[in-house]
Amino acid sequence: MLSLHQSPLKLHADPSRVVVRPFHLAWNSQEPSSRAQRLVDEVRAMDMRTARTELALVFRDFEARHWQTRKVFLQRYDEVEAQLGLDGRRIREEKKILIGAYFCHEYSYAAAALMNPSVTRHPDQSGLAKGSVRVVMSLRAVGEGHISSIAFREGIIAGREIMLMPEPPFATAANSSQVGADREKGTVTIQRHPDSSLSGTVLFPITAAQRNGLEDLRITHFCNDDGSEEWIGTYTAYSGTQIQSEMLRTSDFQSFDLVPIEGVAARNKGMALFPRKVSGQYMMIGRQDGQNLFLLKSETLGHWDEGEMLLQPRYPWELVQIGNCGPPVEIDEGWLLLTHGVGAMRKYSIGAVLLDKDDPSKVLGRSVQPILSANDEDREGYVPNVVYTCGAIRAGADLFMPYGVADSSVAFAFVPIKGLLSSMS
């Protein structure tokens, strides 16, 4: 197996990372609006002494655990007011805050697992030593109810070392100003709070199609024909019964557009975008039939149909299925594409292929043996025998590859590109 440089750094699920989320009453009520109205009426009927006592208890328990708690509760009250058609002029601010608290709950977004990372170049490359690069890493965080969200960590790669920015004491959820039907279909725009760092920001499901999770973001630094740059990632939206592929687009990691993908290819998961057009077309790698890799082509970013077969399982470690492990990485020799393979006992491994730079349908080389497989210390976890990445980045002569371990934690490796290419058949 190819010799890798493993970082001693490892990230784990952390139940102490919590955010304030809206608490919805519809799950066990035939008439959620009447239940919500009853709750509002109860608070409005309280005498002010009782209301202040209850509010003091809320702040005692939660104010030190969250950022700008009062403001968050007031924002939640505004949503409830719009939903129920309340006359806010008749409600004192203290009661508005208390009503907002009744319609919120604390959510540990990474209590169950932290996994399937992707990495890309950070928009800010200022102030770095020569040879260093600042990066943004996305992570799939899994909390109560196995609901997945997207978390971020910023860091710097220097040589064969990765240094991550410390997480801020408070995590905050990015919010959308869209309400009602606007949030249930079409593109949704969400904003990171200007006072919140990217490493403390979490993107949660918003639409009905995303209700049970935003899974496995594969993000790339995309260069448009006009020279402009943006960051585009594909992810799986899971409603609880159905999946569909969607796209995250941002130019600054402050504002994010979550965009449904149209076309028959969008019914599958695991799509990954090339970081620029190739021969005048947008291109993606996908796994359209669940076991083989396909090359997809499109005239637009928003619509993708079936593609052409690119790779089929060949070696024992990938006979069950193969898939992509993130967007292709452009190097002098061509497009370097990380793949995952599933073998006996559903053991996952990571491999690679080299595609022609001008015609990615041509496979120039392929890993005979895995780059990385689940070994003894990496086998145990939420889903055993899995190593998996959603994207890597070139760092000098290496490929920097964060990867998930047993769907439970995240580790880091540097893969020598020259050695990787020489190991291919």
C-alpha positions in Angstrom: 0.0 0.0 0.0 1.2 3.5 -0.8 3.1 5.2 2.1 1.1 8.1 3.6 2.0 10.8 6.1 -0.7 10.6 8.8 -1.4 13.6 11.0 -1.7 13.0 14.7 -4.7 15.4 14.7 -8.2 13.8 14.9 -11.7 15.3 15.3 -14.4 13.6 17.2 -18.2 14.0 17.8 -18.8 16.5 20.5 -22.2 16.6 22.3 -21.2 19.9 24.0 -21.4 21.8 20.7 -25.0 23.1 20.8 -27.1 25.6 19.0 -30.6 27.1 19.6 -33.0 25.7 17.0 -36.7 26.3 16.3 -39.0 23.9 18.2 -41.9 22.8 16.0 -45.2 21.5 17.6 -46.5 19.7 14.5 -45.0 16.3 15.2 -47.8 15.1 17.5 -50.7 17.4 16.8 -53.5 17.4 14.2 -53.8 21.1 14.6 -50.3 22.5 15.3 -51.4 26.1 14.9 -54.1 25.8 17.6 -51.6 24.1 19.9 -49.1 27.0 19.3 -51.9 29.6 19.9 -52.7 27.9 23.2 -49.1 28.2 24.3 -48.9 31.9 23.3 -52.2 32.6 25.1 -50.8 30.9 28.3 -47.8 33.2 28.3 -49.8 36.3 27.6 -52.1 35.4 30.5 -49.2 35.2 33.0 -48.8 38.0 35.4 -45.6 39.9 34.9 -44.0 38.6 38.1 -44.5 35.0 36.9 -43.3 35.7 33.4 -40.1 37.4 34.7 -39.4 34.5 37.1 -39.8 32.0 34.2 -37.6 34.1 32.0 -34.9 34.3 34.6 -34.9 30.5 34.9 -34.4 30.2 31.1 -31.5 32.7 31.2 -30.0 30.9 34.2 -30.0 27.6 32.3 -29.1 28.7 28.8 -27.7 32.3 28.4 -24.1 31.3 29.1 -24.3 28.4 26.6 -25.4 30.4 23.6 -24.5 33.6 21.8 -27.0 36.5 21.9 -29.8 34.4 23.4 -32.3 37.2 23.9 -31.9 38.3 20.3 -32.4 34.7 19.1 -35.6 34.3 21.2 -37.0 37.6 19.8 -36.3 36.5 16.3 -38.1 33.2 17.0 -41.0 35.2 18.4 -41.2 37.2 15.2 -41.6 34.0 13.2 -44.4 32.8 15.5 -46.1 36.2 15.3 -46.1 36.0 11.5 -47.3 32.4 11.6 -50.2 33.0 14.0 -51.0 36.6 13.0 -50.4 38.0 16.4 -50.6 41.7 17.3 -47.2 42.3 18.8 -48.1 45.8 19.9 -50.2 44.3 22.7 -47.4 42.0 24.0 -44.6 43.3 26.2 -41.0 42.5 25.1 -40.3 40.3 28.1 -43.2 38.1 27.2 -42.1 38.1 23.5 -38.7 36.8 24.6 -40.4 34.1 26.8 -42.7 33.1 23.9 -39.7 32.7 21.7 -38.0 30.5 24.3 -41.0 28.2 24.4 -40.7 27.8 20.6 -36.9 26.9 20.7 -34.8 24.0 21.9 -31.2 23.3 22.3 -29.8 20.9 19.7 -26.4 19.1 19.8 -25.6 19.0 16.2 -22.6 16.7 16.3 -23.5 14.5 19.3 -23.7 11.3 17.2 -21.0 11.6 14.6 -18.6 13.8 12.8 -17.6 12.5 9.4 -17.1 12.7 5.6 -15.1 15.9 5.3 -14.3 17.9 2.2 -11.7 20.6 1.8 -11.1 23.6 -0.5 -9.0 26.7 -0.8 -10.0 29.5 1.6 -11.0 32.9 0.0 -8.5 34.7 2.2 -4.9 33.8 1.5 -3.3 36.9 3.0 -0.5 36.9 5.6 0.7 33.4 5.1 4.3 32.1 5.0 5.6 31.0 1.6 4.3 27.5 0.7 1.4 27.6 3.2 -2.3 27.6 2.2 -5.4 28.5 4.2 -8.2 26.0 3.7 -11.9 25.6 4.5 -13.0 22.2 5.5 -16.7 21.1 5.5 -17.9 18.3 7.8 -21.0 16.2 8.1 -22.3 16.6 11.6 -24.9 14.2 12.8 -27.1 14.9 15.8 -30.4 13.7 17.4 -32.6 11.8 15.1 -29.7 11.1 12.8 -30.2 14.5 11.2 -27.2 15.7 9.3 -26.0 19.3 9.0 -23.0 21.0 7.5 -20.3 22.4 9.8 -17.0 24.1 8.9 -13.5 24.4 10.2 -10.8 26.8 8.9 -7.1 25.8 9.0 -3.7 26.3 7.5 -1.6 23.7 5.8 2.2 24.3 6.2 4.4 21.5 4.8 2.9 18.3 6.1 1.1 19.8 9.0 -2.5 20.9 9.3 -3.3 23.5 12.0 -7.0 24.2 12.6 -8.5 27.4 13.9 -9.9 26.9 17.4 -13.7 26.6 17.5 -15.4 29.6 19.1 -17.2 29.0 22.4 -20.6 29.4 20.8 -21.9 27.8 17.6 -24.5 29.6 15.6 -26.9 28.4 12.9 -27.0 30.3 9.6 -30.5 31.7 9.0 -32.7 32.3 6.1 -35.0 35.4 5.8 -37.3 33.4 3.5 -40.6 32.2 5.0 -43.5 30.0 4.1 -43.6 28.6 0.6 -40.3 30.3 -0.3 -38.6 27.9 2.1 -40.3 24.8 0.8 -39.2 24.8 -2.8 -36.7 26.4 -5.1 -33.4 28.1 -4.1 -33.0 29.1 -0.5 -30.4 31.7 0.6 -29.0 31.6 4.1 -26.7 34.0 5.8 -23.9 33.5 8.3 -24.2 36.0 11.1 -21.6 38.8 10.6 -20.2 38.4 14.1 -19.9 34.6 13.8 -16.8 32.9 12.5 -17.0 30.3 9.8 -15.6 27.7 12.2 -18.6 28.3 14.4 -21.3 28.3 11.7 -23.6 25.4 11.0 -26.0 25.0 8.0 -29.2 23.1 8.9 -31.9 21.6 6.7 -34.6 24.2 5.7 -36.8 22.8 3.0 -39.1 19.8 3.0 -36.7 18.0 0.7 -33.8 18.5 3.2 -35.8 17.8 6.3 -33.8 14.8 7.5 -30.4 16.0 6.5 -27.8 17.8 4.4 -25.3 15.0 3.7 -21.8 14.7 2.3 -20.9 18.1 0.9 -18.3 17.9 -1.9 -17.0 21.4 -2.3 -14.6 22.8 -4.9 -13.1 26.2 -5.7 -14.8 26.9 -9.1 -13.4 29.2 -11.8 -15.9 30.7 -14.2 -15.3 31.6 -17.9 -15.2 35.3 -17.1 -12.5 34.8 -14.5 -14.8 35.1 -11.5 -14.5 32.6 -8.6 -16.9 30.9 -6.4 -17.2 27.9 -4.2 -19.6 25.2 -5.3 -20.5 22.0 -3.5 -22.9 19.2 -4.3 -24.6 17.4 -1.4 -27.5 15.0 -0.8 -30.8 16.3 0.5 -32.7 13.7 2.5 -36.4 14.2 3.2 -36.7 11.1 5.4 -38.1 9.0 2.5 -36.4 10.3 -0.6 -33.0 11.7 -1.7 -32.0 14.3 -4.2 -28.8 16.0 -5.2 -28.6 19.8 -4.5 -25.9 22.4 -4.9 -24.4 24.9 -2.4 -23.0 28.1 -4.0 -21.1 30.9 -2.3 -18.7 33.6 -3.2 -17.6 34.5 0.3 -18.8 31.9 2.8 -21.0 34.6 4.3 -24.0 34.0 2.1 -25.0 30.5 0.8 -27.4 29.5 -1.9 -28.9 26.0 -1.5 -30.1 25.1 -5.0 -32.0 22.0 -6.1 -30.5 20.3 -9.1 -32.8 19.4 -12.0 -32.6 16.5 -14.4 -32.6 12.7 -14.0 -29.1 12.6 -12.5 -30.3 14.5 -9.5 -32.2 11.5 -8.2 -28.8 9.9 -7.2 -26.3 10.9 -4.5 -22.5 11.2 -4.7 -22.2 13.8 -7.5 -18.9 15.8 -7.7 -18.2 18.9 -9.9 -15.1 19.5 -11.9 -13.5 22.9 -10.7 -13.9 24.4 -14.2 -15.4 23.8 -17.6 -13.7 21.2 -19.7 -13.9 21.6 -23.5 -16.6 24.2 -23.0 -18.9 22.0 -20.8 -19.6 21.7 -17.2 -18.7 18.2 -16.0 -19.4 16.0 -13.0 -18.6 12.6 -11.7 -21.6 10.5 -10.5 -22.7 7.1 -9.5 -25.9 6.8 -11.4 -26.6 3.1 -10.9 -25.3 2.7 -7.4 -22.2 0.6 -8.3 -20.3 2.2 -11.3 -18.8 5.7 -12.0 -20.2 7.9 -14.7 -19.0 11.1 -16.4 -21.8 13.6 -16.6 -21.8 16.7 -19.0 -24.1 19.7 -19.1 -24.5 23.1 -20.7 -25.7 24.6 -17.4 -24.8 24.1 -13.8 -28.4 23.5 -12.7 -29.5 20.6 -15.0 -27.9 17.2 -15.3 -29.0 14.1 -17.2 -27.5 10.7 -17.4 -23.9 10.4 -18.4 -21.5 7.9 -19.9 -19.9 4.9 -18.1 -16.4 5.8 -16.8 -15.4 3.0 -14.4 -16.7 -0.3 -13.2 -15.4 -2.3 -10.2 -12.3 -4.3 -11.1 -10.2 -5.2 -8.1 -11.2 -7.3 -5.0 -11.3 -4.3 -2.7 -14.0 -2.5 -4.8 -16.1 -5.4 -6.2 -19.3 -4.4 -4.4 -19.3 -0.8 -5.7 -17.2 2.2 -6.5 -17.9 5.9 -6.1 -16.2 9.2 -6.2 -14.5 10.7 -3.1 -14.9 14.4 -4.1 -14.3 16.8 -7.0 -11.4 15.9 -9.3 -8.1 17.7 -8.6 -6.3 19.2 -11.5 -2.6 18.4 -11.7 -0.1 18.7 -14.6 -0.6 15.1 -15.6 -4.5 15.3 -15.7 -7.4 15.1 -13.4 -6.7 13.2 -10.2 -10.0 11.6 -8.9 -10.2 9.9 -5.5 -12.6 7.0 -5.4 -14.0 4.7 -2.8 -14.4 1.0 -3.2 -16.5 -1.5 -1.1 -15.2 -5.0 -0.7 -15.9 -8.1 1.3 -17.7 -7.6 4.7 -18.6 -4.1 3.4 -15.1 -2.8 4.1 -14.5 0.6 2.5 -11.2 1.7 0.9 -10.0 4.8 -0.9 -8.3 4.6 -4.3 -7.6 7.0 -7.2 -7.8 7.3 -11.0 -6.1 9.7 -13.4 -8.2 11.1 -16.1 -7.1 12.9 -19.3 -7.1 16.7 -18.8 -8.8 17.5 -22.2 -11.0 14.4 -22.4 -11.9 13.1 -18.9 -13.7 10.1 -20.4 -10.2 8.7 -21.0 -8.8 6.8 -18.0 -5.0 7.1 -17.9 -4.3 5.2 -14.7 -6.0 3.5 -11.8 -5.1 2.3 -8.3 -4.5 -1.4 -8.2 -4.3 -1.4 -4.4 -6.1 1.1 -2.1 -4.5 4.3 -1.0 -6.1 3.8 2.4 -8.2 1.1 4.0 -9.8 0.7 7.4 -7.1 -0.7 9.7 -7.3 -2.0 13.2 -7.4 1.4 15.0 -9.8 2.8 12.4 -12.4 0.0 12.2 -14.5 0.7 15.3 -17.3 3.3 15.3 -20.8 4.3 14.4 -20.4 2.4 11.1 -17.4 0.0 11.3 -14.9 -0.7 8.6 -15.4 2.6 6.7 -12.9 5.2 5.6 -14.4 7.9 3.4 -13.6 11.4 2.1 -15.6 13.9 0.2 -12.7 15.8 -1.2 -9.0 16.6 -1.1 -6.8 19.5 -2.2 -3.3 19.8 -3.6 -0.7 21.0 -1.1 2.7 21.3 -2.7 3.8 17.8 -3.8 1.1 16.1 -1.8 -2.6 15.6 -1.8 -4.0 16.7 1.5 -6.9 14.4 2.3 -9.1 14.7 5.4 -11.2 11.5 5.8 -14.0 10.1 7.9 -13.3 7.0 10.1 -16.1 4.6 10.8 -18.6 7.4 10.3 -17.5 8.6 13.8 -14.4 10.8 13.6 -12.2 12.7 11.1 -8.5 12.0 10.5 -6.0 13.6 8.1 -3.4 12.3 5.6 -0.9 13.7 3.1 -0.6 11.5 0.0 2.5 12.0 -2.2 1.2 12.7 -5.7 4.3 11.3 -7.4 4.1 8.0 -5.5 0.4 7.8 -6.1 0.8 8.2 -9.9 3.6 5.7 -10.0 1.4 3.1 -8.2 -1.3 3.2 -10.8 -1.7 0.6 -13.6 
